[in-house]
Amino acid sequence: MQDVEQQPNSTGLARLRKALWVAAGVAVLLGLVVIYDRGHPGSDPASEYASAFGGPFTLTAPDGATVTEKTLAGKPYAIFFGFTRCPDVCPTSLSRMARLRKQLGPDGMKFNIVFVSVDPGHDKPADIGSYVELFGTPIIGLTGTDAQLEQIKKGYGVFSAKVPQPGGDYTIDHTAAIYLMTADGKFSGTIDIHESEATALEKLKRLIA
């Protein structure tokens, strides 16, 4: 089941339940793929699984350029969803990806790291550009309109929701998994926040092999 980052002092219990339902739905989807494959001997289970996540999207880079799934094609990538004011999981996950890339040596640049902000109300393209520069490694920062973000979140089975805070501000609960995608846009797996460094590194090695 996917991890959902729930921010401190959050009162979004209903949103957390929704996130768990989303994760459960993803699990059911993958289960149906397996059942379908068993009933159709000519089908390719690996191919069906690889197509379960991802798909078309249109977002905006820090320099204002339009980025789509075709822009990223040709090179594997690790994609993570969050927001720049995230107090814990987002900076920890991006720092971890930068560290893992460094551990891979020259092979570390064989994949892209992509960060998608799900907070368009606060995170403008330029803000995201400044944010990803903090991690000391090339990271593609992206955001978009509400409709554009809903499209890519649906494609990846990502949950996010605003959680009101005292004083009129808000934080965001969101899926915390890092999605690994192949050079041709197929889903390869995830890196979980609870996994060991060694396990995460092996997944990246398989991704770029």
C-alpha positions in Angstrom: 0.0 0.0 0.0 1.2 3.4 -0.8 2.5 5.7 1.9 0.7 9.0 2.4 2.6 11.9 4.0 0.2 13.4 6.6 1.4 16.7 7.8 1.7 17.7 11.5 -1.4 18.8 13.3 -3.5 17.6 10.3 -7.2 17.2 10.9 -7.7 15.5 7.5 -8.7 12.0 8.8 -11.3 11.8 6.0 -8.6 12.7 3.5 -6.4 10.0 4.8 -9.2 7.4 4.5 -9.6 8.6 0.9 -5.9 8.1 0.3 -6.1 4.6 1.6 -9.0 3.9 -0.7 -7.0 5.2 -3.6 -4.1 2.9 -2.6 -6.5 0.0 -2.3 -7.9 0.8 -5.7 -4.4 0.6 -7.2 -3.9 -2.8 -5.6 -7.2 -4.0 -7.0 -6.3 -2.7 -10.4 -3.0 -4.6 -10.3 -4.9 -7.7 -9.1 -7.3 -7.4 -12.0 -4.4 -7.2 -14.4 -3.1 -10.5 -13.0 -6.6 -12.1 -13.2 -7.0 -10.9 -16.8 -3.6 -12.3 -17.8 -4.4 -15.7 -16.3 -7.6 -15.8 -18.3 -5.8 -14.8 -21.5 -2.7 -17.0 -22.1 -1.6 -14.9 -25.1 -1.3 -11.7 -23.0 1.9 -10.4 -21.5 1.6 -9.8 -17.7 4.8 -7.7 -17.5 3.5 -5.5 -20.2 0.1 -5.0 -18.6 1.8 -4.2 -15.2 4.2 -1.7 -16.8 1.3 0.2 -18.3 -0.7 0.5 -15.1 0.9 3.9 -14.2 2.0 7.0 -16.1 0.4 8.2 -19.4 0.0 11.5 -21.1 0.5 14.8 -19.2 1.3 18.5 -19.8 3.1 20.5 -17.2 5.3 23.6 -16.9 9.0 23.8 -16.1 10.6 26.7 -14.1 11.6 28.5 -17.3 8.1 28.4 -18.5 8.7 25.6 -21.0 6.0 23.0 -21.6 7.0 19.5 -20.5 5.1 16.4 -21.5 5.6 12.6 -21.2 7.3 12.9 -24.6 9.8 15.4 -23.3 10.9 12.8 -20.8 11.0 10.0 -23.2 14.3 8.4 -24.0 15.7 8.3 -20.5 14.5 6.6 -17.3 13.2 8.8 -14.6 12.2 8.8 -10.9 9.1 11.0 -10.3 8.0 12.3 -7.0 4.9 14.4 -6.0 4.9 17.0 -3.2 5.2 20.7 -2.5 7.9 23.2 -1.6 6.7 24.0 1.9 6.6 20.3 2.8 8.4 20.0 6.2 9.7 16.5 6.1 9.1 13.8 3.5 9.6 16.0 0.3 13.1 17.3 1.3 14.1 14.0 2.7 13.0 12.1 -0.4 14.7 14.5 -2.8 17.9 14.5 -0.7 17.9 10.7 -0.7 17.5 10.6 -4.5 20.5 13.0 -4.9 22.5 10.8 -2.5 21.6 7.6 -4.4 22.5 9.3 -7.7 25.9 10.2 -6.3 26.4 6.6 -5.1 25.9 5.4 -8.7 28.9 7.4 -9.8 28.9 8.1 -13.6 25.8 6.0 -14.0 23.9 8.4 -11.7 23.2 10.7 -14.7 21.6 7.9 -16.7 18.2 8.7 -15.1 16.3 12.0 -14.5 14.8 13.0 -11.2 11.4 14.7 -11.5 9.6 16.7 -8.8 6.0 17.7 -9.4 4.4 20.2 -7.1 0.8 19.5 -6.3 0.4 23.0 -4.7 -0.2 25.4 -7.7 -1.7 28.0 -5.5 1.6 28.6 -3.8 4.3 27.0 -5.9 4.9 29.0 -9.1 7.3 27.6 -11.7 10.1 29.9 -10.6 9.6 28.9 -7.0 10.0 25.2 -7.9 13.1 26.0 -9.8 14.7 27.7 -6.8 13.6 24.8 -4.6 15.0 21.9 -6.6 18.4 23.8 -6.9 18.8 23.3 -3.1 19.5 19.6 -3.5 22.8 19.9 -5.4 21.9 17.7 -8.4 19.9 18.3 -11.6 16.2 17.9 -10.8 13.3 18.6 -13.2 10.8 20.7 -11.3 7.3 20.9 -12.7 3.8 22.1 -11.9 0.6 23.0 -13.8 -3.0 24.1 -13.5 -5.4 22.2 -11.3 -6.7 20.3 -14.3 -3.2 19.4 -15.5 -2.2 18.2 -12.1 -5.4 16.1 -11.8 -4.5 14.4 -15.0 -1.0 13.4 -14.0 -2.1 12.4 -10.5 -4.8 10.2 -11.9 -2.3 8.6 -14.3 0.0 7.7 -11.4 -2.6 7.0 -8.8 -1.4 9.9 -6.6 -3.5 11.3 -3.8 -3.2 14.9 -2.6 -5.5 17.2 -0.6 -5.3 20.5 1.2 -5.6 20.4 5.0 -6.7 23.7 6.5 -4.5 25.1 9.3 -5.2 27.7 12.0 -5.0 31.2 10.7 -6.3 30.4 7.3 -3.2 28.7 5.9 -3.0 25.1 4.7 -0.7 22.1 4.3 -1.0 19.2 2.0 -1.4 15.5 2.6 0.0 13.5 -0.4 1.3 10.2 -1.7 4.9 9.8 -0.7 6.1 7.1 -3.1 8.8 7.7 -5.7 7.7 6.2 -9.1 10.4 4.7 -11.3 9.7 4.9 -15.1 11.6 3.4 -18.0 12.9 5.3 -21.0 9.8 4.4 -22.9 7.5 5.6 -20.2 6.6 2.2 -18.6 6.2 1.8 -14.9 9.2 -0.1 -13.3 8.4 0.1 -9.6 8.5 2.4 -6.6 11.0 3.5 -4.0 9.3 3.5 -0.6 10.3 5.9 2.2 10.7 2.9 4.5 13.0 0.9 2.2 16.7 0.6 3.0 19.3 2.5 1.0 20.6 -0.8 -0.4 17.2 -1.8 -1.7 16.6 1.6 -3.3 20.0 1.6 -4.9 19.4 -1.9 -6.5 16.1 -0.7 -7.9 17.8 2.2 -9.6 20.5 0.0 -11.0 17.9 -2.2 -12.6 16.1 0.9 -13.9 19.2 2.1 -15.8 20.6 -1.3 -16.8 
